[in-house]
């Protein structure tokens, strides 16, 4: 069980016990709570912080925690109905639809399940697999660096750009650090690239199925997603060529390595055809290389990034440290050649100025330490074990639901359900049985060709919890 579950349980118990104390009365000390509930001091601290955020307790450094004085009655809400007109007036004047972003597909993978529910819907490593000690040490060292709190260069600190250039361009040095822009994680980089490269209102080609966050970012940027089907060898070049010709799109977004959600790897023969199709259309390829550091230890040699084989600037590359480290280390990179780089830089400067220097310095300290290589090896071995555990459990518990493809990288399996199944209903029944998973519909820009579920084996506490989660899914299946 994750630490967050024990914190939530302790907060629930303390919440129920608050009526024993008068407003302003002191609660037991942290040490007493640790001994009484047999939890760690960190769990006590976080549980009290949760109650403080709810306004139920007040914490005073050096004095302890006290029951809060009841707040005054909340005033009646105002009338915000006028905003319905204000937020849609410009769209109606232009003959378009209402603006905004549909974040429902993203929230399905970001939402933390209730305590006791096994998480198969998430997209991040669990606390036990994160390099938390190494990150804490890196953060402490970064804070002591001279100028750590100064304004960084707009493009990012030089040493970090050099490292990303080497990682993306390969040992041959095919990418210059001057073509690397440090970003606030992968999602921010994708949004910046879409806004910089695709005119508002135009079509953008996306793999089908694809990551819901990409679909949401494209639509929020005023673009029209056009799906291009993917099979186990990646995006299909013959359909890609037709999509470019029919849509007039000037941007394709693809994940050539361990694609989300299918796990597909772009076949070597298709790599050249994808780049040729983009060149013929005068289009950019945004390469989202999110899973390169999530390869399993039986994956073998990985193909280079598309950007490493592209001297002409067709490929704009996205890479992030977030998935392999922590949800809160939102540091990534955009790599581009030619005038496109200046466009990307300008968009980011307007949006956010720059990525905070302490975060950049922390990332640099982490990837420069011996702990970085050890962490990559640990995650590669553990993800293989988790993948095998989930695939084995699915074969035993749900033999009539075969897996189309078992990838050797990434953190999820893409499960095709029998025709006529309702993935949303399955997900609801599974949640009632105590396991959270993601239905497949939000991964498609158009109507799904078949019913699917995405099951993530990364967030679980371990292989035992993965097996238990699949057993719970089996009990929910008839419903």
C-alpha positions in Angstrom: 0.0 0.0 0.0 1.3 3.4 -0.8 2.3 5.9 1.9 -0.6 8.1 0.9 -3.1 5.4 2.0 -1.7 5.3 5.6 -1.7 9.1 5.7 -5.3 9.2 4.6 -6.3 6.5 7.1 -4.6 8.4 10.0 -6.2 11.7 8.9 -9.6 9.9 8.9 -9.0 8.7 12.5 -7.8 12.0 13.7 -10.8 13.8 12.0 -13.2 11.5 14.0 -11.3 12.2 17.3 -11.4 16.0 17.0 -14.7 16.2 18.8 -13.0 15.2 22.0 -11.1 18.5 22.0 -12.4 22.0 22.5 -11.6 24.7 19.9 -8.1 25.9 20.6 -7.2 22.8 22.7 -3.9 21.1 22.0 -3.9 17.7 20.3 -1.5 14.9 21.4 2.1 15.4 20.4 3.5 14.0 17.2 5.6 11.5 19.2 2.4 10.3 21.1 0.6 9.9 17.8 3.5 7.9 16.3 3.4 5.5 19.3 -0.3 5.2 19.5 -1.0 4.6 15.8 2.3 2.8 15.0 3.1 5.0 12.0 6.1 7.0 11.0 6.7 10.7 12.0 6.4 11.6 8.3 2.9 10.0 8.1 1.8 12.0 11.2 3.2 15.2 9.8 1.4 14.7 6.5 -1.9 13.7 8.1 -1.9 16.8 10.3 -1.0 18.9 7.2 -4.1 17.4 5.5 -6.3 18.4 8.4 -4.7 21.9 8.5 -5.5 22.3 4.8 -9.2 21.4 5.6 -9.2 24.1 8.3 -9.7 21.6 11.1 -6.5 22.0 13.0 -3.8 24.7 13.3 -0.2 23.8 13.6 2.3 26.1 15.4 6.0 25.3 15.0 7.5 24.4 18.3 4.1 24.3 20.1 2.2 21.5 18.4 -1.2 21.1 16.7 -4.5 22.5 18.0 -8.1 22.1 17.1 -9.1 25.1 15.0 -11.7 27.6 15.9 -14.8 27.0 13.7 -14.8 29.2 10.7 -17.5 31.8 10.1 -20.3 30.8 7.8 -19.4 30.7 4.2 -21.1 33.5 2.3 -23.6 32.6 -0.4 -22.0 32.2 -3.8 -22.4 35.0 -6.3 -24.1 34.8 -9.6 -21.5 33.7 -12.2 -24.0 32.9 -15.0 -22.7 36.0 -16.9 -19.5 34.1 -17.6 -21.3 31.6 -19.9 -21.9 34.5 -22.4 -18.5 36.1 -21.9 -16.5 32.9 -22.4 -18.3 31.9 -25.6 -18.9 35.3 -27.2 -15.8 35.4 -29.3 -16.3 31.9 -30.5 -19.9 32.5 -31.5 -18.9 35.6 -33.3 -16.4 33.6 -35.4 -18.8 30.8 -36.0 -16.8 28.3 -33.9 -17.6 26.3 -30.9 -16.9 27.2 -27.3 -13.2 27.3 -26.2 -11.6 25.4 -23.4 -10.0 22.1 -22.7 -11.4 18.6 -22.1 -9.2 17.3 -19.3 -11.3 14.2 -18.5 -9.0 11.7 -20.2 -6.0 13.2 -18.5 -7.7 13.3 -15.1 -8.5 9.6 -15.4 -4.7 8.9 -15.2 -3.8 11.7 -12.8 -6.5 11.1 -10.2 -5.3 9.3 -7.0 -7.6 6.3 -6.3 -9.3 6.1 -2.8 -7.5 4.3 -0.1 -7.5 0.5 -0.6 -8.0 0.7 -4.3 -5.2 -0.7 -6.4 -3.9 1.7 -9.0 -3.8 0.4 -12.6 -4.7 3.8 -14.1 -1.7 5.9 -13.2 1.3 7.0 -15.2 4.1 7.4 -12.6 6.4 5.2 -10.7 5.4 4.4 -7.1 7.4 5.9 -4.2 9.4 2.7 -3.8 10.7 3.0 -7.3 11.5 6.7 -7.4 15.0 7.8 -6.6 13.8 9.9 -3.6 17.0 9.7 -1.6 19.1 10.7 -4.6 16.6 13.5 -5.5 16.7 14.8 -1.9 20.5 14.8 -2.0 20.5 16.4 -5.5 18.1 19.1 -4.3 20.3 19.9 -1.3 23.5 20.1 -3.4 21.7 22.2 -6.0 20.6 24.7 -3.3 24.2 25.2 -2.4 25.4 25.9 -5.9 26.6 29.5 -6.5 23.8 31.4 -8.2 21.3 28.6 -7.7 18.5 31.1 -7.1 19.5 33.5 -9.9 17.6 33.9 -13.1 18.6 31.1 -15.5 19.3 31.6 -19.2 16.0 31.6 -21.1 16.9 28.4 -23.0 18.1 26.6 -19.8 21.4 26.1 -18.0 24.2 25.2 -20.4 25.3 22.0 -18.8 21.8 20.5 -18.8 21.4 21.4 -22.5 24.7 19.7 -23.3 23.5 16.6 -21.5 20.2 16.5 -23.3 21.9 17.1 -26.7 24.1 14.1 -26.1 21.2 11.9 -25.0 19.0 12.8 -27.9 21.6 13.1 -30.7 23.5 10.0 -29.8 27.3 9.4 -29.4 27.9 10.8 -32.8 27.1 14.3 -31.6 24.5 14.9 -34.2 22.7 17.5 -32.2 24.1 20.8 -30.9 23.3 22.1 -27.4 22.3 25.4 -29.1 19.2 23.5 -30.5 18.0 22.3 -27.0 15.4 24.2 -25.0 14.8 23.2 -21.4 11.1 22.8 -20.6 8.8 22.2 -17.6 8.3 18.6 -18.4 7.0 16.7 -21.4 3.4 18.0 -21.4 4.5 21.6 -21.4 7.0 20.8 -24.3 4.2 19.2 -26.4 1.9 22.1 -25.9 4.7 24.6 -26.8 5.5 22.6 -29.9 1.9 22.4 -31.1 1.4 26.1 -30.6 4.6 27.0 -32.3 4.3 24.7 -35.4 0.6 24.3 -36.2 -1.5 27.3 -37.2 -4.7 27.6 -35.0 -7.6 25.9 -36.7 -5.4 23.6 -38.8 -5.3 19.8 -38.7 -2.7 17.9 -36.8 -2.0 14.2 -37.3 -1.9 12.0 -34.2 -1.4 8.3 -33.8 -4.6 6.4 -33.1 -4.8 5.5 -30.3 -2.7 8.0 -28.5 -2.1 9.6 -25.1 -5.3 11.6 -24.0 -3.1 14.5 -22.8 -1.9 15.0 -26.3 -5.5 15.0 -27.7 -6.5 17.5 -25.0 -3.5 19.8 -25.7 -4.2 19.7 -29.4 -7.8 20.7 -29.0 -7.0 23.3 -26.4 -4.6 24.9 -28.9 -7.4 25.2 -31.4 -6.2 22.3 -33.6 -8.2 19.5 -35.3 -6.8 16.1 -34.4 -6.8 13.7 -37.4 -6.1 10.1 -36.4 -3.7 7.8 -38.2 -4.0 4.1 -37.1 -1.1 2.3 -35.3 -0.4 -1.4 -35.3 2.3 -3.3 -33.4 5.0 -1.9 -35.8 4.0 1.7 -35.2 2.1 4.3 -37.3 1.1 2.9 -40.7 3.0 4.9 -43.4 0.5 4.3 -46.2 -2.3 5.8 -44.1 0.0 8.6 -43.0 0.7 9.6 -46.6 -3.1 9.7 -47.3 -3.7 11.7 -44.1 -1.2 14.3 -45.1 -2.7 14.6 -48.5 -6.3 14.7 -47.4 -5.9 17.0 -44.4 -3.2 19.5 -45.4 -1.7 19.0 -42.0 1.8 20.3 -41.4 2.5 18.5 -38.1 2.5 14.8 -37.1 3.0 13.8 -33.4 4.2 10.3 -32.8 5.8 8.1 -30.2 8.2 5.8 -32.1 9.4 4.0 -29.0 6.9 2.0 -26.8 4.0 4.0 -27.9 1.3 5.0 -25.4 -1.0 3.0 -25.1 -0.2 0.2 -27.5 3.5 -0.3 -26.6 4.4 -0.4 -30.3 7.9 0.3 -31.6 8.2 1.9 -35.0 9.6 -0.7 -37.4 13.0 0.2 -38.9 11.6 0.1 -42.4 8.8 2.6 -41.4 11.2 5.1 -39.9 12.4 6.3 -43.3 8.9 6.3 -44.8 7.5 8.4 -41.9 10.2 11.1 -42.4 9.8 11.0 -46.2 6.1 11.5 -45.9 6.6 14.5 -43.6 9.3 16.0 -45.9 7.0 15.6 -49.0 4.2 17.4 -47.1 6.5 20.1 -45.9 5.5 19.1 -42.3 7.2 18.7 -38.9 7.3 15.5 -36.9 7.0 16.0 -33.2 8.8 13.0 -31.7 7.5 12.3 -28.1 10.3 10.0 -26.7 8.6 9.7 -23.3 9.6 6.0 -22.7 13.3 5.8 -23.7 14.3 5.6 -20.0 11.4 3.2 -19.3 12.9 0.3 -21.4 12.8 -3.1 -19.6 16.1 -4.9 -19.1 15.1 -7.5 -21.7 14.4 -4.9 -24.4 17.8 -5.2 -26.2 19.5 -2.4 -28.1 17.1 0.6 -28.6 16.8 2.4 -31.9 18.2 5.9 -32.0 15.8 8.8 -31.8 14.3 10.0 -35.1 15.9 13.3 -34.4 19.4 11.7 -34.5 18.8 10.7 -38.2 17.4 14.0 -39.3 19.8 16.8 -40.2 17.2 18.9 -42.0 15.1 19.9 -39.0 11.9 17.8 -39.8 11.9 16.3 -36.4 11.2 18.3 -33.2 12.1 16.0 -30.3 10.5 15.9 -26.8 12.2 14.2 -23.8 11.4 14.5 -20.1 12.9 13.3 -16.8 9.5 13.3 -15.1 8.4 9.7 -15.8 11.6 8.1 -14.8 12.1 10.1 -11.6 9.1 11.8 -9.9 5.9 13.6 -10.9 7.3 16.8 -9.3 10.6 16.9 -11.2 9.1 18.6 -14.2 12.2 19.1 -16.3 12.4 18.1 -19.9 13.7 19.3 -23.3 12.7 20.3 -26.8 15.2 19.8 -29.5 14.9 21.4 -32.9 17.0 22.7 -35.8 16.7 25.9 -37.8 14.1 28.7 -37.4 11.8 26.3 -35.6 13.9 26.5 -32.5 13.5 30.3 -32.3 9.7 29.9 -32.6 9.7 27.4 -29.8 11.8 29.6 -27.6 9.6 32.6 -28.2 6.4 30.7 -27.3 7.9 29.4 -24.1 9.3 32.8 -23.0 5.9 34.4 -23.6 4.1 31.6 -21.6 6.4 31.1 -18.7 9.7 33.0 -19.1 11.9 30.0 -18.1 12.0 26.8 -16.0 13.0 27.6 -12.4 16.7 27.3 -11.9 16.6 25.3 -8.7 14.7 22.5 -10.6 17.2 22.6 -13.4 20.1 22.5 -11.0 18.5 19.6 -9.1 18.1 17.7 -12.4 21.7 18.3 -13.3 22.9 17.1 -10.0 20.8 13.9 -10.3 21.9 12.9 -13.8 25.5 13.7 -12.9 25.6 11.4 -9.9 26.4 7.6 -9.7 22.8 7.1 -8.4 21.4 7.9 -11.9 22.8 4.8 -13.6 21.8 2.6 -10.7 18.3 4.0 -10.8 17.9 3.3 -14.5 19.1 -0.3 -13.9 16.7 -0.8 -11.0 13.7 0.5 -12.9 14.5 -1.5 -16.0 14.6 -4.7 -14.0 11.5 -4.0 -11.9 9.4 -3.0 -14.9 10.2 -6.3 -16.6 9.1 -8.2 -13.5 5.9 -6.1 -13.2 5.1 -6.6 -16.9 5.5 -10.3 -16.6 3.4 -10.5 -13.4 0.5 -8.6 -15.0 0.7 -10.6 -18.3 0.8 -13.9 -16.4 -2.1 -12.9 -14.1 -4.2 -11.8 -17.0 -3.5 -15.1 -18.9 -4.6 -17.0 -15.8 -7.6 -14.9 -14.7 -8.9 -13.7 -18.1 -7.8 -16.3 -20.6 -10.6 -15.2 -23.1 -9.2 -11.7 -23.3 -5.9 -12.0 -25.1 -3.2 -9.3 -25.2 -2.5 -8.1 -28.7 1.1 -7.1 -27.8 3.4 -7.4 -24.8 5.9 -4.5 -25.0 9.5 -4.5 -23.6 9.3 -0.9 -22.5 6.9 1.5 -21.0 4.6 0.8 -18.1 1.2 -0.4 -19.4 -0.6 -3.1 -21.3 -3.3 -2.4 -23.9 -6.1 -4.9 -23.5 -8.6 -5.6 -26.2 -12.0 -6.6 -24.9 -14.5 -8.9 -26.7 -16.7 -7.1 -29.2 -19.8 -5.6 -27.7 -18.1 -4.9 -24.3 -18.5 -1.6 -22.6 -15.0 -0.5 -21.3 -16.5 2.3 -19.2 -18.9 -0.2 -17.5 -16.0 -2.6 -16.9 -13.9 0.3 -15.4 -16.8 1.2 -13.1 -17.3 -2.4 -12.0 -13.6 -2.8 -11.4 -13.5 0.3 -9.2 -16.3 -1.1 -7.1 -14.2 -4.2 -6.8 -11.2 -2.2 -5.6 -9.0 -1.6 -8.7 -8.8 1.6 -10.9 -8.0 1.3 -14.6 -8.5 3.4 -17.7 -11.1 2.7 -20.4 -9.8 3.0 -23.9 -12.2 5.5 -25.5 -10.3 8.7 -24.4 -7.3 7.4 -26.3 -9.0 7.8 -29.7 -9.6 11.1 -31.6 -12.6 9.5 -33.3 -14.8 6.5 -32.5 -12.8 3.5 -31.2 -12.7 0.6 -33.7 -12.9 -1.9 -30.8 -13.3 -1.8 -27.0 -10.0 -1.5 -25.0 -8.7 -1.0 -21.5 -5.3 0.3 -20.5 -3.7 -1.3 -17.5 -0.6 0.3 -15.9 1.7 -2.0 -13.9 4.0 0.9 -12.8 2.0 2.5 -9.9 1.3 -0.7 -7.9 3.3 -1.4 -4.7 4.7 -4.6 -6.1 4.1 -7.8 -8.1 1.9 -9.1 -5.3 -0.4 -6.1 -5.6 -0.5 -6.5 -9.4 -1.7 -10.1 -9.0 -4.4 -9.1 -6.5 -5.5 -6.3 -8.8 -6.0 -8.7 -11.7 -8.0 -11.0 -9.4 -10.2 -8.2 -8.4 -10.7 -7.3 -12.1 -11.7 -10.9 -12.7 -14.4 -10.7 -10.0 -15.8 -7.5 -11.7 -15.8 -9.0 -15.1 -19.3 -10.6 -15.2 -20.8 -7.3 -14.0 
